[in-house]
Amino acid sequence: MGEEVEQTNFTREDRARYRHKIRRSLDVFAAMLRESRFEFERPLTGMEIELNLIDENADPAMRNAEVLGAIADPDFQTELGQFNIEINVPPRRLAGDENADLERTLRASLNSAEKHSRTVGAHTVMIGILPTLRREHMTLDALSANPRYKLLNEQIFSARGEDLDIRIDGVDRLAVTTDTIAPESACTSTQFHLQVSPAQFAAYWNAAQVIAGIQVALGANSPLLFGRELWRETRIPLFEQATDTRSEEIRAQGVRPRVWFGERWITSVFDLFEENVRYFPALLPICDEADPGEILERGEVPELSELRLHNGTIYRWNRPIYAVVRGRPHLRVENRVLPAGPTVLDTLANAGFYYGLIRTLAEAERPLWTQMSFSAAEENFHACARHGIDASVFWPGLGYIAVTELVLRRLLPLAAQGLDRWGVSPGERDRLLGIIEQRCLTHRNGAAWQVQTLHALEAEGHDRQDALHEMLRQYLPLMHENRPVHEWPYPSA
């Protein structure tokens, strides 16, 4: 979302030229797929983690420019809100004890960022939604200085033609109206990237869609927004609504939302990019001068910048990525369903479960997605976002089953098989999947800990705002200790 843009005003001619150029790019992409011009021999994984910034009172700290200046590390980048930053983890393989090494280097980077953030009066927090965030924080002034964010805000509200209503019915009920996309900045996420071949892409994307709900149930860490207890993973409905370009009438016509689970299983990565071009008008119709067809005819690799920029404004929960690195193109599945936190170790356990399970399912002789409807996968996704680790889902051959029982009985062994195929060491495999197992046995993930701690503090006499601040103060040292969340104590313990 933070890619730099220079053009800020668009004419009708700009939009017509962009439509022509992006369709041309789609044709070139199809030709590249036919000719198998992609790197995939040594698949790499990657990770992005979005962080919140707070001040000494545990309130949002609107100073990401100062924090990034203090950190002075190119792996850390700006995000939508001034109280957000993001760390991009360099790509690496999964084999051996790479995850253990990643844990050490990632903790070192985050600890260094925390140290430098303190010099400008801020602290970093890995959490899905900052519990102390209030409605009055969500104004246009909360957006980061990158011109792209202001431009996106203008284009989304221009497309809508009206203010945005956010309605979430959970344990409590939230109903707010906003004239800015700033509420989207409340959603801080973890993204997993997996490089795959064109031939494998559909199987891996379909598998990622099948397990998206399970991931959310296990990793939920966003139960609170604007002082309300809502869904266990409130990021999901908030993100779906906070960047919606559709008015009520347009929604009623069945026009697809830009934050999208999808509507069908696919047979090729081309299906997703074609849907992008067919269904979604451009938010940022910016063209470069390059002709991708001529570049391809010369035997070179086109950047397909229009296709990539357009893809970046369609927020699929599992997004296709086309990129060119050192002159070679590749494809990735970007898994975007999980919140940030609670700890580095929990994050890597989530990653191990995802990478292991998706490989086994993608390589299965009888794929799961041939045994269930796409709508069932979408219903699982929203049920798991609403109920978290206590959710039940539909699963082929089992009917409706508790997520924890499904994971313990069926999915952990499959994830272990997949990690073996990736070449992960047995010790590291068992360490990471053991954390997922204990989460299921204790029914304790980040969302469960936040809610139970909040309720305990309120039972002690704290009002809601005081309890939210105190809960976050208790969260921080546990996060830094890197103890998996199923071991975190409650105030009464």
DATA-V780789 format. One record per pair of residues at least 6 apart in sequence whose ideal C-beta (glycine too) atoms are under 7 Angstrom apart, sorted by the first residue. I is the first residue (numbers start at 0). GAP is how many residues later the second one is. Records with the same first field share a line. If there is no record, write none. Layout:
I: GAP + GAP
This chain:
0: 79 + 311
1: 75 + 76 + 77 + 144 + 146
2: 145 + 309
3: 142 + 144
4: 142 + 143 + 146 + 279 + 281
6: 279
7: 139 + 143
9: 275
13: 271
14: 267 + 270
16: 270
17: 264 + 267 + 269 + 288
20: 266 + 285
21: 255 + 284 + 285 + 288
22: 254
23: 268 + 269
24: 267 + 279 + 281 + 282
25: 247 + 248 + 251 + 281
27: 264 + 265 + 268 + 274 + 276
28: 241 + 244 + 275 + 278
29: 240
30: 265
31: 264 + 297
32: 165 + 237
35: 162
36: 292
37: 159 + 160 + 291 + 292 + 293
38: 289 + 290 + 291
39: 155 + 156 + 157 + 290
41: 51
42: 151 + 152 + 153
43: 47 + 48 + 49 + 151
44: 46 + 47 + 49 + 147 + 148 + 149 + 310
45: 43 + 45 + 147
46: 42 + 143 + 144 + 145 + 146 + 304
47: 38 + 40 + 41 + 143
48: 37 + 38 + 77 + 141 + 291 + 298
49: 29 + 34 + 36 + 138 + 139 + 290
50: 33 + 34 + 35 + 36 + 73 + 74 + 75 + 137 + 289
51: 31 + 32 + 73 + 75 + 78 + 136
52: 7 + 8 + 10 + 11 + 14 + 30 + 32 + 64 + 69 + 71
53: 6 + 7 + 68 + 69 + 71
54: 6 + 66 + 67
55: 65
57: 74 + 411 + 414 + 415
58: 73
59: 23 + 70 + 72 + 73 + 77
60: 22 + 60 + 61
61: 20 + 21 + 80
62: 19 + 57 + 59
63: 14 + 18 + 19 + 20 + 21 + 80
64: 80
65: 54
66: 18 + 50 + 53 + 55
67: 8 + 10 + 17
69: 46 + 47 + 49 + 50
70: 42 + 45
74: 12 + 13 + 34
75: 9 + 11 + 37
76: 8 + 9 + 11
77: 7 + 66 + 68
78: 6 + 7 + 65
79: 63 + 64 + 69 + 104 + 105
80: 61 + 62 + 63 + 101 + 104
81: 60 + 61 + 62
83: 101 + 104
86: 22
88: 17
91: 6 + 10
93: 261 + 328 + 329 + 330
94: 327 + 328 + 329
95: 327 + 329
96: 328 + 331
98: 249 + 253 + 325 + 329 + 333
99: 328
101: 246
102: 241 + 242 + 245
105: 238
106: 237 + 375
109: 14 + 234
112: 11
113: 9 + 10
116: 6 + 7
122: 353
124: 351
125: 214 + 215 + 216 + 353
126: 61 + 94 + 213 + 214 + 215 + 348
127: 60 + 93 + 94 + 105 + 107 + 211 + 212 + 213
128: 57 + 58 + 93 + 95 + 96 + 105 + 106
129: 56
130: 93 + 319 + 337 + 340 + 341
131: 336 + 337 + 340
132: 53 + 93
133: 92 + 93
134: 41 + 91
137: 40 + 42 + 44 + 45
138: 41 + 43
139: 13 + 40 + 42
141: 40 + 43
142: 6 + 7 + 10 + 39
150: 133
151: 29 + 131
152: 27 + 28
154: 128 + 129
155: 25 + 87 + 89 + 127
158: 86
159: 85 + 87
160: 86
161: 85
162: 14 + 15 + 16
163: 13 + 14 + 80
164: 12
165: 8 + 10 + 12 + 17 + 72 + 75 + 76
166: 8
167: 6 + 62 + 63 + 66 + 69 + 70
169: 59 + 60 + 61
170: 58 + 59
171: 56 + 57 + 58
173: 51 + 52 + 54 + 56
180: 61 + 62
182: 55 + 59
183: 55 + 58 + 59
185: 39 + 52
186: 48 + 51 + 52
187: 151 + 152
188: 46 + 147 + 149 + 150 + 151
189: 148 + 149 + 150 + 157
190: 143 + 144 + 145
191: 143 + 159 + 162
192: 139 + 141
193: 10 + 138 + 139 + 161
194: 135 + 137
195: 8 + 135 + 136 + 137
197: 71 + 133
199: 162
200: 68 + 130
201: 64 + 65 + 66 + 67
202: 159 + 164
203: 129 + 154 + 158
204: 61 + 113 + 128
205: 59 + 60 + 161 + 163
206: 151 + 154 + 155
207: 110 + 125 + 127 + 150
208: 53 + 109 + 168
209: 151 + 158 + 159 + 167
210: 146 + 147
211: 105 + 106 + 125 + 169
212: 167 + 168 + 170 + 171 + 180
213: 170 + 179 + 189 + 193 + 197
214: 122 + 123 + 135 + 139
215: 17 + 20 + 121 + 165 + 168 + 169
216: 167 + 171 + 172 + 174 + 186
217: 171 + 189 + 218 + 221 + 227
218: 119 + 120 + 131 + 226
219: 12 + 13 + 119 + 168 + 169 + 225 + 226 + 227
220: 118 + 120 + 121 + 224 + 225 + 226
221: 11 + 12 + 13 + 117 + 225
222: 6 + 7 + 9 + 11 + 224 + 227 + 228
223: 226 + 244
224: 9 + 13
226: 237 + 238 + 241
228: 222
230: 6 + 154 + 155
231: 153 + 154 + 155 + 156 + 215
232: 106 + 152 + 155 + 214
234: 104
235: 146 + 149
236: 148
238: 20 + 76
239: 17 + 19
242: 15 + 16 + 72
243: 13
244: 13
245: 9 + 11
255: 23
257: 22 + 55 + 56 + 57
258: 56
259: 54 + 55 + 56
260: 56 + 117 + 120
261: 54
262: 111
263: 110
264: 104 + 109
265: 6
268: 51 + 62
271: 48
272: 34 + 38 + 47
275: 34 + 35 + 38
279: 34
281: 28
282: 30
283: 25 + 29
285: 23
286: 19
287: 17
289: 12 + 13
291: 10 + 12
294: 7
295: 6
300: 23 + 26 + 27 + 28
302: 21
303: 18
306: 15
307: 14
310: 9
316: 19 + 20
317: 15 + 17 + 18
318: 15 + 17
319: 11 + 13
320: 10 + 11 + 13
321: 7 + 9
322: 7 + 9
334: 19
337: 12
340: 105 + 138
341: 104 + 137 + 143
342: 136 + 139 + 140 + 141 + 142
343: 138
344: 90 + 137 + 139
345: 89 + 138 + 139
347: 84
348: 83 + 86 + 87 + 135
351: 67 + 80 + 81
352: 62 + 80 + 83
354: 63 + 67
355: 59 + 60 + 62 + 63
356: 54 + 57 + 58 + 61
357: 60
358: 59 + 62 + 63
359: 54 + 57 + 58
360: 7 + 53
367: 28
370: 25
371: 22 + 24
375: 18
379: 13 + 14
382: 8 + 10
383: 7 + 9 + 19
387: 57 + 59 + 60
388: 14 + 15 + 50 + 54 + 56 + 59
389: 53
390: 12
391: 8 + 9 + 10 + 11
392: 8 + 10 + 13
393: 6
394: 6 + 11
403: 36 + 39
406: 29 + 33
407: 29 + 32
411: 21 + 24 + 25
414: 18
415: 13 + 17
418: 10
419: 9
434: 49
437: 48
438: 6 + 47
441: 44
443: 41 + 42
444: 40
445: 39
448: 36 + 39
449: 21
451: 38
452: 18 + 21 + 37 + 38
453: 13 + 14 + 17
455: 34 + 35 + 36
456: 10 + 13 + 14 + 34
457: 6 + 9
461: 8
477: 10
